[in-house]
Each structure stands twice: as structure tokens, then as C-alpha cells.
Amino acid sequence: MKILILNRRDIANPSKGGAEIYTHEIARGLVRKYRCQVCGYSGHFTDCSGEEMIEGVRYIRKGNEVTVHFVGISPFAANTEILIAFTTV
């Protein structure tokens, strides 16, 4: 199963908080237990790589914290079985 998670920040972002840690733990569990393909799509931050694999979860970083939901949904929506969008403030 392919799962796309849209979130303003990801686990590697220096500004991450509890929501990002929790989201990564859920994503990691889906990869390990159910062999899902999980892609986390989040905003770009200073000195980050555009794409990175962390504990089996593929992270793509484009746009910023405001545009990530709009930028991320179009290229992946047709190829994703489950879409999860988080907005943390």
C-alpha cells in the first residue's frame, strides 16, 4: 500500500515538535509492520536535502510550510492509495 503524508515539517527539521515525531513513528510503524511504502512530503528548510530516506520512510521536501499541501498533493495523489494531511500550528 502506498501512503502519502503531507505535513509542514518532518522529523529532520530543526523546528520539529511532538507532531512531527509522532507522525514519523506512525509512518515508520506502517513501513515495518505492514510493509507499506510511506512518503512524507514536507516543506524545505535551510541546509536540508530535497529527498531523504529515514528509517524506511521516504521524505521529499519542496515548497515551504505554507505551500507544502498544495505543492505536494498534485504529483502524488493519482499514485497514492491513502493520503494523510497534517496541519500543525
N, C-alpha and C positions, 0 to 999 in steps of 0.2 A: 504494500500500500504506500502511496506517495502522499506525504503531508507537507503542506507549506505553512509556516508560522511567520506572520508579519508582526514585527514589534519595533518600537522606536530605537531600542538599544539591544545589544546582545551581551553574552557572558564575558566577552573580552573587552568591552567598552569600559574605560576608567570611571565613567559615571554610572556604572551599573548599580542596581539596587536589588532588593529582595525579589521583585517581579522577574528580573532577568535571570537570577539564579534559579528560581522556581521553574521558570519556563524551560531553561536548559535541562534541568533534572527530569522533567516530563519528557522532553524530546529525546534525551539520552536513554531513558527507560523504554520508549517506543522502539528505538533502534535495537537495543539489546534484547528485550523480551519478545517483541513481535516481528523483528526483522523489517521494520518499516524504513522507507527512505524519507528522512526528515530534512527539510531545507528551512533554515531560519533566514529570513530576509529582514535586514535592519539598516538603519542609517549609517552613513560613512562617518568616521571620526578621525581626528588627527593621527597620523602615522600608522593607520591600520592597513591591512592588506584588503584588497577588494573581494577576495574569496579565501575561505579557510575552513578546514575540517577540524572540529574539536570533538573528541570522544565519539566519533561516528556521525555527528551532526554537521551537515554542510551549511556554512554561513556565507551569505552573499551580502555585501554592503554597498549600497548605492543611494543616492539622494541624501536627505537629511532627516532629522526626527519628525519634521512636519510633512515631508513629501513621501516618506517610505511606503505608506499604504497605497498611494496612487501609483507610484513607480513600480512597486513590487508585484502588484496583482496581475497586470496585463501579460507579461511574458510567461507566467507560470500557471495561470488559472485554468487554461484548457488542458493542461497536462498534470493536474493535481486532483486527487480524489477527495481530500479533505483540506479545507482552508480554515486556519485559525488566525484571527486578528486580535492582537492585544493593543490597547492604548493605555499607557500608564502616565500619570501626571506627577 
